[in-house]
């Protein structure tokens, strides 16, 4: 008879395999669209598990576990790409256990761990096929960082009639050995800001004979900050982070154009759309008042929307994780202002994204994501496997 204890023990038994797999993938550290060695490794592991599989995009895969019995069709998702972030040999405390083979790239967001844990869960669930119902789709998504893989994955899944979805993201804001499965907003949506103000260049000695785009660009920046404080709902968190201002090459030459770039982050879809409208309206009106033109980059849109966990599913899975993996592993964490294209799954299916804690001061993990010192405490990988198995059994 299959018991919760047996499921947990089988998840714990995958710990060494998941660590080894994570370190292999970590060394590859391939950026979006170039995950060739990573993809080949995943395909080989799917074959070893004896599951049929399908391509999803150029380097993504969907492995399929069909129990042959009626039941829910669930998607378990992991992303597989790395970042163009050089990895430092030391984390916050000392030497890390594994370093990328490529000095220019690294898994500074933990996708190597996501993929390895899903491979471990796939092994557990394939062994327990007779005790499961329905169909499980193990989704290895390419190109999460630049968004190139999500449409191919969703298009491939659309033929399978998925009922519910689950994903895990490692989180440096949560201590190792804990997992957070909460309802409601979990990760922020993002609106890109890319504004080109177009004037007319000239010599700095005769500004009257030019149309200086720097002046309206400066006013756009100050007016946006004022508008975000006064025109958006103060009860809904919306942040504006402007990280780039570019104009000119010489101090005595007025440039033809000026550029302002950044992002807005939000947890409420409607308020995010309102923020983007404010950005475009202020930029257009301000530029016009200075006789300047305006161009918006393609990135001046919302992508992605916020990750919002389905309440019914989240509460159900939180209970299952506590029963199977242990009540002591459940942790609480705040909303995370980073963004994730997992929201696209949730736009189609009720779903949950759980946060797996990786912060361990003694080891040196806990640096922010997308950072050269980012690292992972591997001791909690069994918990990620256990949570994914719990989702499959309690779907």
C-alpha positions as CSV (number, residue, x, y, z in Angstrom):
1,X,0.0,0.0,0.0
2,X,1.3,3.4,-1.0
3,X,1.6,5.8,1.9
4,X,2.6,9.4,2.3
5,X,5.8,8.2,4.0
6,X,6.7,6.1,1.0
7,X,6.3,9.0,-1.4
8,X,8.5,11.2,0.8
9,X,11.1,8.5,1.1
10,X,11.1,8.0,-2.7
11,X,11.5,11.8,-3.1
12,X,14.4,11.8,-0.7
13,X,16.0,8.9,-2.6
14,X,16.3,11.2,-5.6
15,X,18.4,13.8,-3.8
16,X,21.8,12.6,-5.1
17,X,20.4,12.2,-8.7
18,X,19.0,15.7,-8.6
19,X,22.3,17.2,-7.3
20,X,24.3,15.4,-10.0
21,X,21.8,16.5,-12.7
22,X,21.8,20.1,-11.5
23,X,25.6,20.3,-11.5
24,X,25.7,18.8,-15.1
25,X,23.2,21.4,-16.3
26,X,24.9,24.1,-14.3
27,X,28.1,23.5,-16.2
28,X,26.4,23.8,-19.5
29,X,24.8,27.2,-18.6
30,X,23.3,27.8,-22.1
31,X,21.3,31.0,-22.7
32,X,17.8,31.2,-24.3
33,X,17.7,29.6,-27.7
34,X,21.0,27.9,-27.3
35,X,20.2,25.2,-24.8
36,X,21.5,22.4,-27.0
37,X,23.5,20.3,-24.6
38,X,20.9,20.9,-21.9
39,X,18.2,19.7,-24.2
40,X,20.1,16.6,-25.2
41,X,20.7,15.8,-21.6
42,X,17.0,16.1,-20.8
43,X,16.0,14.0,-23.8
44,X,18.4,11.2,-22.6
45,X,16.9,11.2,-19.1
46,X,13.4,11.0,-20.5
47,X,14.4,8.0,-22.5
48,X,15.8,6.4,-19.4
49,X,12.5,6.9,-17.7
50,X,10.8,5.1,-20.5
51,X,8.3,7.8,-21.3
52,X,7.1,9.0,-24.8
53,X,7.9,12.7,-25.4
54,X,7.3,15.5,-27.9
55,X,9.4,18.5,-29.0
56,X,8.2,21.9,-27.8
57,X,10.0,24.6,-29.8
58,X,13.6,24.2,-30.7
59,X,15.1,22.8,-27.5
60,X,12.1,22.2,-25.2
61,X,10.4,18.9,-24.4
62,X,7.2,17.5,-23.1
63,X,7.5,14.0,-21.5
64,X,4.1,12.2,-21.1
65,X,3.1,9.8,-18.4
66,X,-0.3,8.4,-19.3
67,X,-1.6,6.1,-16.6
68,X,-4.4,4.7,-18.8
69,X,-6.9,5.6,-16.1
70,X,-9.4,8.4,-15.9
71,X,-8.3,11.5,-14.1
72,X,-6.9,15.0,-14.4
73,X,-4.4,16.0,-17.0
74,X,-1.7,18.0,-15.2
75,X,1.3,20.0,-16.4
76,X,4.5,20.1,-14.3
77,X,6.8,22.8,-15.7
78,X,10.5,23.7,-15.4
79,X,12.5,26.3,-17.4
80,X,15.9,25.2,-18.8
81,X,17.9,28.4,-19.9
82,X,20.7,30.3,-18.3
83,X,21.7,33.9,-18.3
84,X,24.4,36.1,-19.8
85,X,25.8,36.8,-16.3
86,X,29.5,35.9,-15.5
87,X,29.6,33.6,-12.5
88,X,32.0,34.4,-9.7
89,X,33.9,31.4,-8.3
90,X,32.9,32.3,-4.8
91,X,29.4,32.7,-3.4
92,X,28.7,34.9,-0.3
93,X,30.7,32.6,2.0
94,X,33.4,30.9,-0.1
95,X,34.0,28.6,-3.1
96,X,30.8,27.3,-4.8
97,X,30.4,23.6,-5.4
98,X,30.1,23.9,-9.2
99,X,31.0,26.6,-11.7
100,X,29.8,27.2,-15.3
101,X,32.1,26.0,-18.0
102,X,31.4,29.2,-19.9
103,X,32.9,32.3,-18.2
104,X,30.2,34.5,-19.8
105,X,27.1,32.6,-18.7
106,X,25.6,31.2,-15.6
107,X,22.5,29.7,-14.0
108,X,22.0,32.8,-11.9
109,X,18.3,32.3,-11.6
110,X,18.2,28.6,-10.6
111,X,16.7,27.1,-13.8
112,X,19.3,24.3,-13.5
113,X,17.7,23.3,-10.2
114,X,14.1,23.6,-11.6
115,X,15.0,21.2,-14.4
116,X,16.9,18.7,-12.2
117,X,14.0,18.6,-9.7
118,X,11.5,18.0,-12.4
119,X,13.6,15.1,-13.7
120,X,13.7,13.7,-10.2
121,X,9.9,14.0,-9.9
122,X,9.5,12.3,-13.3
123,X,11.5,9.3,-12.1
124,X,9.4,9.0,-8.9
125,X,6.1,9.3,-10.7
126,X,7.1,7.0,-13.5
127,X,7.8,4.3,-10.8
128,X,4.4,5.0,-9.2
129,X,2.4,4.9,-12.5
130,X,0.1,2.1,-11.1
131,X,-0.8,4.3,-8.2
132,X,-1.7,7.4,-10.3
133,X,-4.6,8.4,-12.4
134,X,-4.9,10.7,-15.5
135,X,-2.0,12.1,-17.5
136,X,1.1,14.0,-16.4
137,X,3.0,16.2,-18.8
138,X,6.5,17.1,-17.7
139,X,7.2,20.4,-19.5
140,X,10.8,21.5,-20.0
141,X,10.5,25.0,-21.3
142,X,13.2,26.7,-23.4
143,X,13.9,30.4,-23.4
144,X,12.1,31.6,-20.3
145,X,14.4,34.5,-19.8
146,X,13.6,36.2,-23.2
147,X,10.2,34.6,-23.5
148,X,10.9,32.8,-26.7
149,X,9.7,29.4,-25.5
150,X,6.4,30.0,-23.9
151,X,4.2,30.1,-27.0
152,X,5.7,26.9,-28.5
153,X,5.1,25.1,-25.1
154,X,1.5,26.3,-24.8
155,X,0.7,25.5,-28.4
156,X,2.0,22.0,-27.9
157,X,0.0,21.6,-24.7
158,X,-3.2,22.9,-26.3
159,X,-3.7,19.5,-28.0
160,X,-3.7,17.7,-24.7
161,X,-6.5,19.3,-22.7
162,X,-4.5,20.2,-19.6
163,X,-6.7,20.8,-16.5
164,X,-4.2,22.3,-14.0
165,X,-0.5,23.3,-13.8
166,X,2.3,23.5,-11.3
167,X,5.8,25.0,-11.3
168,X,8.6,25.6,-8.8
169,X,10.9,28.6,-8.6
170,X,13.9,28.6,-6.2
171,X,13.9,31.7,-4.1
172,X,16.8,33.4,-2.3
173,X,14.4,35.2,0.0
174,X,13.3,32.0,1.7
175,X,15.5,29.8,3.9
176,X,16.6,26.4,2.7
177,X,14.4,23.5,3.7
178,X,11.2,25.5,3.3
179,X,8.6,25.7,0.5
180,X,6.0,28.4,0.2
181,X,2.7,27.5,-1.6
182,X,0.4,30.5,-1.2
183,X,-2.7,31.7,-3.0
184,X,-3.0,35.1,-4.8
185,X,-0.3,37.3,-6.4
186,X,3.2,35.7,-6.2
187,X,5.4,37.4,-8.8
188,X,5.0,40.8,-10.4
189,X,4.0,41.6,-13.9
190,X,6.3,43.8,-15.9
191,X,5.7,46.7,-18.3
192,X,8.7,47.7,-20.4
193,X,9.6,51.3,-20.8
194,X,11.5,52.2,-23.9
195,X,11.0,55.8,-25.0
196,X,12.9,57.6,-27.8
197,X,12.5,61.4,-27.9
198,X,13.3,62.8,-31.3
199,X,14.4,66.4,-31.7
200,X,16.8,68.1,-34.1
201,X,20.5,68.3,-33.4
202,X,22.7,71.3,-33.6
203,X,25.7,73.1,-32.1
204,X,25.5,73.8,-28.3
205,X,26.3,77.5,-28.9
206,X,23.0,78.0,-30.7
207,X,20.3,75.9,-28.9
208,X,17.7,78.2,-30.5
209,X,18.5,76.7,-33.8
210,X,18.0,73.1,-32.6
211,X,15.2,71.2,-30.9
212,X,16.9,69.7,-27.8
213,X,15.4,66.3,-27.0
214,X,17.2,66.1,-23.6
215,X,14.9,68.7,-22.0
216,X,11.6,66.9,-22.7
217,X,13.3,63.6,-21.8
218,X,14.2,65.0,-18.4
219,X,10.6,66.3,-17.9
220,X,9.2,62.9,-18.9
221,X,11.3,61.3,-16.1
222,X,10.1,63.8,-13.4
223,X,6.5,63.7,-14.5
224,X,6.3,59.9,-14.6
225,X,7.5,59.8,-11.0
226,X,4.8,62.3,-10.0
227,X,2.1,60.5,-12.0
228,X,2.9,57.1,-10.4
229,X,2.4,58.7,-7.0
230,X,-0.8,60.6,-7.8
231,X,-2.6,58.7,-10.6
232,X,-2.4,55.1,-9.6
233,X,-4.3,53.3,-6.8
234,X,-2.1,53.6,-3.7
235,X,-3.5,50.4,-2.4
236,X,-2.1,48.5,-5.3
237,X,1.7,48.3,-5.5
238,X,3.2,49.6,-8.7
239,X,6.9,50.4,-9.0
240,X,8.7,52.4,-11.7
241,X,12.4,51.7,-12.1
242,X,14.2,53.8,-14.7
243,X,17.6,52.3,-15.4
244,X,18.8,54.0,-18.6
245,X,19.1,57.5,-19.9
246,X,21.1,58.1,-23.1
247,X,21.7,61.2,-25.2
248,X,24.6,62.7,-27.2
249,X,28.2,62.0,-27.6
250,X,29.8,65.4,-27.0
251,X,29.1,68.3,-24.5
252,X,28.9,71.0,-27.1
253,X,26.6,69.2,-29.5
254,X,22.9,68.9,-29.1
255,X,21.8,65.4,-30.1
256,X,19.1,64.4,-32.5
257,X,17.4,62.1,-29.9
258,X,17.4,61.0,-26.3
259,X,16.4,57.7,-24.8
260,X,14.7,56.7,-21.5
261,X,14.4,53.1,-20.5
262,X,13.3,51.0,-17.5
263,X,10.4,48.8,-16.2
264,X,7.3,49.1,-14.2
265,X,6.3,46.2,-11.9
266,X,2.8,45.4,-10.6
267,X,0.6,42.7,-9.1
268,X,-2.8,43.9,-10.3
269,X,-3.4,43.4,-14.1
270,X,-5.7,46.4,-14.5
271,X,-3.3,48.7,-12.5
272,X,-0.4,47.6,-14.7
273,X,-2.3,48.4,-17.8
274,X,-3.2,51.8,-16.4
275,X,0.5,52.4,-15.6
276,X,1.5,51.7,-19.2
277,X,-1.1,54.0,-20.5
278,X,0.2,56.8,-18.2
279,X,3.7,56.2,-19.4
280,X,2.8,56.5,-23.0
281,X,0.4,59.5,-22.5
282,X,3.0,61.6,-20.5
283,X,5.8,60.8,-22.9
284,X,3.7,61.7,-26.0
285,X,2.3,64.9,-24.5
286,X,5.6,66.1,-23.0
287,X,7.5,65.5,-26.2
288,X,4.8,67.3,-28.2
289,X,4.9,70.3,-26.0
290,X,8.6,70.7,-26.9
291,X,8.0,70.2,-30.6
292,X,9.6,66.7,-30.4
293,X,8.6,63.4,-31.8
294,X,8.3,60.2,-29.9
295,X,8.9,56.5,-30.6
296,X,8.1,53.6,-28.3
297,X,10.1,50.4,-28.5
298,X,8.4,47.1,-29.0
299,X,9.3,46.3,-25.3
300,X,6.9,49.2,-24.3
301,X,4.2,46.6,-23.4
302,X,3.2,44.2,-20.7
303,X,5.2,41.0,-20.7
304,X,4.6,39.1,-18.6
305,X,1.5,39.6,-16.5
306,X,1.7,38.8,-12.8
307,X,1.9,35.3,-11.5
308,X,-1.4,34.8,-9.5
309,X,-1.9,31.4,-7.8
310,X,-5.4,29.9,-8.0
311,X,-6.7,30.0,-4.5
312,X,-8.5,26.6,-4.5
313,X,-5.6,24.8,-6.1
314,X,-3.0,26.5,-3.8
315,X,-4.9,25.6,-0.6
316,X,-5.3,22.0,-1.8
317,X,-1.6,21.6,-2.7
318,X,-0.4,23.3,0.5
319,X,-2.4,20.7,2.5
320,X,-1.0,17.9,0.3
321,X,2.6,19.1,0.6
322,X,2.2,19.3,4.4
323,X,0.8,15.8,4.7
324,X,3.3,14.2,2.3
325,X,6.5,16.2,2.8
326,X,5.9,17.3,6.4
327,X,4.2,20.3,8.0
328,X,7.6,21.6,9.1
329,X,8.6,22.3,5.5
330,X,5.9,24.9,4.9
331,X,7.1,28.4,5.0
332,X,5.7,31.9,4.4
333,X,7.2,34.5,2.1
334,X,6.3,37.9,0.7
335,X,5.4,38.6,-2.9
336,X,8.4,38.7,-5.2
337,X,8.9,41.7,-7.5
338,X,10.7,39.7,-10.1
339,X,8.7,38.5,-13.2
340,X,8.1,35.1,-14.7
341,X,6.3,34.0,-17.9
342,X,4.7,31.2,-15.9
343,X,1.7,33.6,-15.8
344,X,1.0,32.6,-19.4
345,X,0.2,29.0,-18.1
346,X,-2.1,30.5,-15.5
347,X,-4.0,32.5,-18.2
348,X,-5.0,29.1,-19.7
349,X,-5.2,26.8,-16.7
350,X,-5.7,27.1,-12.9
351,X,-2.2,26.8,-11.5
352,X,0.3,27.3,-8.7
353,X,3.9,28.4,-8.6
354,X,5.6,27.4,-5.4
355,X,8.8,29.0,-4.0
356,X,11.5,26.7,-2.8
357,X,13.9,28.3,-0.3
358,X,17.6,28.2,-1.0
359,X,19.1,30.7,1.5
360,X,21.8,29.3,3.7
361,X,24.2,31.8,5.3
362,X,26.6,29.1,6.4
363,X,27.0,27.7,2.8
364,X,26.9,31.2,1.2
365,X,23.7,31.0,-0.8
366,X,21.2,33.9,-0.6
367,X,22.6,36.5,-3.1
368,X,19.9,38.0,-5.3
369,X,18.9,36.3,-8.5
370,X,20.6,37.4,-11.8
371,X,23.8,38.1,-9.7
372,X,27.3,36.7,-10.2
373,X,27.3,35.5,-6.6
374,X,23.9,33.8,-6.8
375,X,24.2,30.2,-5.6
376,X,21.9,27.4,-4.3
377,X,21.9,25.3,-1.2
378,X,21.3,21.9,-2.8
379,X,20.2,20.2,0.5
380,X,16.5,21.0,-0.2
381,X,16.2,19.5,-3.6
382,X,14.4,16.4,-2.3
383,X,11.6,18.8,-1.1
384,X,11.1,20.2,-4.6
385,X,10.7,16.6,-5.9
386,X,8.4,15.8,-3.0
387,X,6.2,18.8,-3.6
388,X,5.9,18.0,-7.3
389,X,5.0,14.4,-6.5
390,X,2.4,15.7,-3.9
391,X,0.8,17.8,-6.6
392,X,0.5,14.8,-8.9
393,X,-1.1,12.6,-6.3
394,X,-3.5,15.3,-5.0
395,X,-4.5,16.9,-8.3
